[in-house]
Amino acid sequence: NSTEPPDDELKPGRRDYNWTVDTLKPAEGRSIPSRMWGADANDVWAVGLSYLNAYCIWHYDGKTWSNYTPDQYMDPRAIWGTSINNIWIGSTDGAFWHYDGVKWDKFSETTIPNYQQFIVQSMCGRSANEIYAIGFADSSEGNSFKAIIMHFNGVKWEITNIPSIKKSFKEIYYDKNDDIFYISAWEFNSSIESIYSFDGQNLNLIYSTDKLISLSNIGQEIISIIDYSKIYKVKSGTIELIKDFSATSFAGYCFGRNELDIITANDDGIGHFNGNDLLTIYPKWNIELNRIGSIIFEKDFYYIWEDSYKTFIVHGKLK
């Protein structure tokens, strides 16, 4: 066979981005979206905290960011979907909203027996008929909490039977290669943070520490950033150190396409690690800017920054 075999060797990611910055401008108050999801780089949603309910959902159509006004109150904290006409939002009042490509409609509300409310923190799924939403429930007197996993089976949302844990589940990511979910959690009235594996039925603790934990993804791999400085691969129920950024300007968050193409939050701006070095490729214009959300595609990524006054969405697009 004279045909050259495919070159599967990873190559360092490019850094030649064109940059644009959009400012979210609600008519009144602030809007600070923290979660993003998109079917592609020209169809992206951003949701989160807003002074007015009318500005808690934003949509990018490839040209401009505009707000979508829901017809009922919501306080969105999670978003995930499978296509442009099948997207879900989870709210802090335990409500689930569905988008069919035309309109956001409230789908259902959750009641947790003996608890006042269910706060949705993150969502992820295997398919359109198997989606999980995580968070915590709190009692009316405010001294009883427990971690919650909700499951959508294609018809309705139901509470998943898991052990009673006095924690809040923060983030959930799906490892397609291992066919398993990984969940980060923090413990109430404690500095302990944890990582769990979840196969849809069984919840297993795989790591705990008194350092801050956050989860993210680099391509199909799930990673954990621990203590703002070290990146671990989460795989097969264990964590493995892949990079220590302690001696760099790394500020504790990253996402990427593969291990040689990682976008980072740096002390002085947006960074990039290509397997050899970490450089700031887009500097902050204001030292007060904080990263609060992001999403990446084949040639684009979106990065939410906010300061004391405004919220910005930085768009990096490879030339």
C-alpha positions, 0 to 999 in steps of 0.5 A: 500500500503506497498510501501514507498512514495518518500522522496521529502524533500531537503537534503543538497548538497554534497561537495565531489568533484574531481577537474580538471583545464584546461587552454585555450591556443590559439596560439596567444593572449587571449580567454575569454569565458563568456557564457556556454551551454551544452547538458550534462556534456560531451558535453559543449560549451563556447563562448566569447571574443577572440583576434583572431576570431579562438578562440572565440568558445571552446568545451569540449568532456568529455576529453579535451577542444578544439577550434572550428574555425568559417569560418566567423567573429563572436563575440559571447556573447550568447549561448543556445540550446535544444540538441547536434544538435540544438544550437544557438549563438548570436553575437555582430554584430546582427548575429545568428549562428546555430549548427546542430551537425556537423558545425556552420553556420551563419543563419541570420543577424539582421538590426534594422531600424535607428540603426547601430547594435544589440548587443546580450547579452543573449538567452533562450527559451521555445522550439526549435521553441520558442527562445528569444535573448536580448540585445540592439541596438545603433545608428551610432553616439553613443547617441541613444540606445534601448532595443531589444528582438528577437524571433525565431519561428522555421523558422526565427528571428524577432524583437519583438514589445516592448515599446522603452526603453533606456536600455540594456537587460543583461540576460534572464532566463525561469521559467518553473513552471510559464511559464514566462521569467525574464530579467535583464537590466541596464539603459544607463547613469544611475546607475539604474538596473531593472528586467522585466517579459516577457511572449512572448508578454507583458513586465512588470517592476517588480523591479528597484534599484540603486544596481547591479543586476544579474540573475541566476538559482537554479534548476528550480527557477530563482534568482536575486543577488542584490548588490553583497550580497543578493539572491532573488527568482524571482517568480510571478512578485515579488522578495523575499529575501531568503538569505543574505550573507552580513556577509560572503565571498560571492562575488556576484554570485551563481548558483545551483541545489536547495536551499540547493545545491548552488555553489557560487563565494567567495572572496577566491575561489569557495564556497558552501552553503548547507542550513546551512553554506557557505564554500569555497570548492576550493580556489583560487591560485591567488587572481586576478582570476575572475569568468566569466562564469559557468554551472551546471549538476547533478554531475558536474559543470564548472567554468571559471576563468581568470586573467591578463594572462590566462583563466582557466576552473575548473571542479568539479565532485562529487565523 
